[in-house]
Amino acid sequence: MILWILLALMTAIVAAALLYPLYRRPEALAPDNAGEIEVYRDQMKELDRDRAGGLISAEEAEYARAEIGRRLLAAAGKENVDAADAAKASGLRRMAIGIVTVAPPAIGLCLYIMLGSPGLPDQPLEARLANPGNDMSLLVAKAERHLAQNPNDGSGWDILAPIYFRTARLGDAELAYRNAIRLIGPSAARLSGLGETLVVANDGIVTEDARSAFEEAVRLEPGDVRARFYVGVAQEQAGKAADAKATFEEIAKASPRDAPWMGLINEHIAKNGGTVAAPAAPPSLGGPSADDVAAAQDMSQGDRQDMIRGMVDSLASKLEADPNNIEGWLRLVRSYMVLGDRDKAEAALKTGLEHFSADGSEGRQLVALAREIGLSAEGAANPGATPKMGVTQ
């Protein structure tokens, strides 16, 4: 009912704004020739007085009367034309008022009948919550209502926590993770989620609470890459470069060479003074073969870097010839960051986003990568922020 009242008010306001200029009537003004007509009439009366007083002859009086009458008839004809024009303008104004009053509501009603659902009754919030479908906001509202009535349902808090985190409701996410841990016990996923929430809430700083959560997650599940990564970041931020390098090297050693987080891990290894292994890449993207990788182990650091740079240049050339390869752009951006060439990484990211819209699924992968490795892109994190680990448990 409120919606219909608002629509009616909006229609009335628009109609009033359109009709106001049409309802304004011009001020009634005397015709331009009104004085001229009165002059001719006065001349007629004066002529009669002169004729009666013998001042002019009868013949002269008749001649003057005919001339004055001719001029009077011409002036009266002009007055009739002006009156007809005014009447015509008034008719057009009335027609315009009718069109403005009737046409917009009629068109809107026809469109609503054709495109809308006038026969569908209003659905109250209770009914929508009972059947939310794929509406995430309704699903969250339904879960929140359930938890308001059952605050000790740890599974409900466990489901809501990552949703809160993804929608940037960090305070709610922290509360949900803590409630889930309190009610159904700690797990690596819950502890890592809590720790990451605290890191994002503190602008990339791994606080003491976050570090404790990550260390506990590693204790419960040593293979939790996300938790181990943030433990290394905490060591790095504390100035413990050797410990951080060892942590990141352990992650690299335990991870597949083509793991999506390897570019980020290699960046932190290099940042803390470690040696970065040659990145793996599919042959179609110009990556090294198994023999190349084996040979690289015996190379000096400089030769190994030259080999890596050559493979990266080869990949860039392939993408220039065939840019419709999202995996190639992702790998190229990461490779430039591993090599410490931030300018080329940003240029590659920009070029990739020119081929893949940031609104599409491929473009969103590039934007997410920018967040991970600290590059600036539309919708991405600021370059100076600590990257978010792209690993889900």
N, C-alpha and C positions, 0 to 999 in steps of 0.2 A: 504493500500500500504506500509506503514512504517513497519508493521508487517512482510510482505513478504520479504522486504529488509533485515530486521534484521535476519530472519530465513536463508536467502541465505548466509549472511555474516557468521553466526554461522556455517553453513554446510561447507563453504569454509575453515574456520579456522581449524575445526576438521579434514577435509580431508588433509589439508596441514601438520598438526601435525603428522598424520598417515603415510603420503607418504614420508616425509623428510628422515627418516632413509633408506627407500627403494631406493630412488634416489641416495643416496651417493654410488659412485662406489669405490672399493678398488684401491689403487694406482697400476699402472702397474709395476710389478716387473719381473725381468728376472727369468726364471725357475731355480730351484736349480741345475740342471745338465747341464746348458748352458756352464759353464767353462770346464766341463768334456768332452763334445763333441768337443770343440775347441782343447783340448789337444790331443784327438785321431786323429783329422785331421792334426795337426802339426806333430804328430808321423808318419803319412802316408807320408807327404812330406819329412821328415827327412830320412825315409826308402828309398825313391826313390833316394835321394842324396847319401846315403851310397852305394846303389847298383850301381849307376853310377860311383862312385869313386872307386869301387872295394874293399870297406872295408868289405863287407860281400858277401857270395856266393849267387847264385841265389836260391838255395834250402832254405837257411836260410831266405832270403828275402821273399820268398813265405809263409814260415811258420809264420814269424812275421806279414806279411800282413793279413793273415787269422785271427790271434788272435786279431789284432787291429780292423779289420773289425767287428768281432763278438762283441767286446766291444762297438764299435760305434753304431751298430744296437740296442743293448740293451738300451743304453742311449737315442737314438732317439725314441724308443718305449715308454719309460717313459715320454718323453716330450709330446707325442701325448695323453697319458692318462690324464695328467694335463690339457691340452687344452680342452679335452672333459668334464672334471669335471667343468671347468670354464664356458663352454658353457651351461651346464645343470643348474648351479646356476643362470646364467643370465636369462634363461627361467623361472625358478621358481620366480625370482624377478619380471619379467614382469607380470606373472600371479597374484602375490600378489597385484601389483599396480592396475591391472584391477579390482580385487575383492573389494579392499578398495575404489576405485573410484565409482564403480557402485552399490555395495550392500547396503550401508547405505541409500543413497537417494531413492533407489528403495523400500527398506523395509519401510522407513518412508512414502513414497507416498502411498503404499498399505494400511498401517495402517490408514492413514488419510482418504482414500477413504472408508474403511470399518467402521471406528469408528467416523469420523468427519462428517461435513456437508458442503462439497465443493460447493454445489449448493445454499447455503443460503447466500444472499447478506449481506454486512455490514449494521448494523443498527446504524444510527447516534444517538448522544446523545439526540437530540430533540425527536426522535421517542421513545427512551427508557423512557424518562421522561413522555411522553404522556401515556405510558402504563407500569408503573413500576412493576405491579404485586405485589409480596410479598417481593420484594427487599427493605429492610428498608433504605439502603443508598440512593437509588433512590427516595423513598418516601420523605425522608428528603430534598434531593436536590430539588425536585419539590416544596415542601412547602417553602423552602428558596427562590426559584426563585419567587414564588407567592408573598411572603412578601416583596421582594426587589421592586416589582412593586406596592404593596399595603401595605405600612408600617402601615397603621391605621386599619388593619384587626385584631382586638383583639382576635377573635376566633382562627385565625391561630397561633398567639403567644401562646395562651392557649394550643393548641395541641402540639406544638413543645417543650414547656418548660419541661414537664416530660420526653420526649424522650432525650433531651439534658442531663438531670440529670442522667438518667440510663446509658448513654454512657460516663459519666464522663466529659462532656463538661460544667463544672460548671459555667464559665464566661458567656457562651451563655445561660445557663439555668437561671441564675439570670436576665440577660437582658430580656429574654422572659417572665419570671414571672412578672417583673416590668411593661413591656409593656402591658401585659394582664390585670393587675390590673388597670393600668392607663386608658386603653381604654374601658374595659367592666366592670370595678368595682371590688372591693375586694370580695372574698368568702373565706370560711374556707379552702377549698382545695388549692386555689392559695396562700393564706397567709402561710399555713403550708408548701407548696412546696417551697416557697421562703425562709422561715426560715430554713428548713432542708438543702437547698442548701448552705446557708450561714454557717451553722454548719459544714457541710462536708468540705467546702472550707477552714475553719479555724481549721482543725484537731480536730473536736469534741468540740470546745469551742462555747458555746451559746453566741454570741456577743449581744450587746445592740439592734442592728437592728433586729437580729433574735428573741430575746426575745419579742420585741414589736410586731413583726409579729405574733408570737404564741399567745400572749395575745389577740390580736385583733381577731385571728381565734377562740379562746375560747369564746370571747364575742359574735361573730356571730353564733357560733354553740357550745354550751357547751358540747355536746357529742363527740367532735372531740378528740379522744384518743391520736392521734399523737401530736397534739398541746399541750394538757394537760401534756403529758409525758415530752416534752421538756421544758415546764414551770417549772416542778419539777426539771429537770436537771439543769436549770439555777439557781434555788434556791439552789440546792446542791452545785454547783460550786461557788456560792457566800458565802458559809459557813452558810446558813440558814437551818440547818438540821431539825429543828422542822417544818418549813414551807414546806420543801421538803417532809418530812415524811407524813404530812397531805395531800399534793397533791397526792402522790402515793397511800395512803390509800383510798382516795376518788375514784381514778381510779379503784382500786381493788374492792371496794364496788359496783361500778356501772357496773362492767364487769362480764360476766358469768365465772364460775369457770374454765371452760375448754377453755377459750379464749386463742388464741395462744400467746398473749403478757403477760399473767399472770406470767410466770416464770421470765421475765425481771422486771416486776413491783414488784414482791415479793423480788427480789434481791435488788432493791433500797430501799424498805421498811426496810429490815434487815440492809442495809448499813447505814441508818439514824436512827437506834435505835428502829425501830418498831417491832411488832410481826407478824410473817408470819403465815397465815392460812394454814391448811393442803391442799396440792394440790389435785385437783380432778383427777381421772383417771378411765378409763373404767374397769369394773371388770376383763375382760380378761387380763388386764395388771397388775393386782395385786393392783388396787386402792381401796380406802375406799368405803364402802357402805354408804347409807344415815344415818344409825344408827351410823356408825363409826364417821362420820362428826359431828353428834349431840353430841356424847359422848366426842369428842375432845374439844368441847367448854368449858366443865367443868374441863378439865385437867389443871395441872400446866404447866408452860412453858417447864420444863424439860421433863415431861411425854409426852407432845405434840410432842416435838422434837424426843423422842424415838419412838413414834408411826410413825412419818413421816419417820424416818430412817429405821424402820422395813419394811414399805411399799416399800421404795426405794430398799432395799436389796432384797425383794421379786421380784420386777420388774427385777432387775439385774439377778436373778437366772432364771427367765422365759426367758429372752433374751439369756442367755447362752445356754439354751436348744433349743430355737427356735429363731435364730438371724435374720431371714428374716421378721422383723417387724419394718419398718421405724418409725412408730409412737411411738413405744416403745423406740427406741434409742433417738429420739428427747426429749421425756418426761424424760428419765433417765439423759441425759446431763443437762437439765434444773433443774431437782430435785437436783442433786449434787451441782449445783451452788447456788441454794436457801439455801442448807444446809451449804454453805461456804466451801465445799470440792473441791477446784479447781483441785487438782491433779487427783481425781477420775473422775471429769468431762472431763478433757483432755484425760484420759485413755479411757473413754467410747466413746468420739468423735473419737479417733483413731481407736478403735475396730469397731465402726459403719462404718467408711470409709473403713475398710478392707472388709466388707460385701457388701457395696454399693459404687460403683465407684463414685469418685467426678465428673466424666463427665456425669453420669446419672441423671435423675430427682430426685431420692431419695437422692443420694449423694449431689446434689446441695442444697437440703433442710438442710442437716447437715452443709454444708459450710456456708450457709446463717445464720443458727443458731449461728455458731461460730462468725460471724461478729456481730450479735446482742448482744451477752453476753460477747464479749471480749476474746474469746479463740483463740489460735493460731492454724491455720490449713492452708494447702496449698491453696492459693488464698483467704484466709480470712484476716480480718483486724488485725492490731497489737493488742496484748492484752491490751495495755495501752490506746487505743483510746476509745472515748465515743461511745457506740454502736448505731447503726442506728435502729430506731423503725420499726419493721416489720408490719406496719399497713398501709393499703391503703384506701384512701377515695373514 
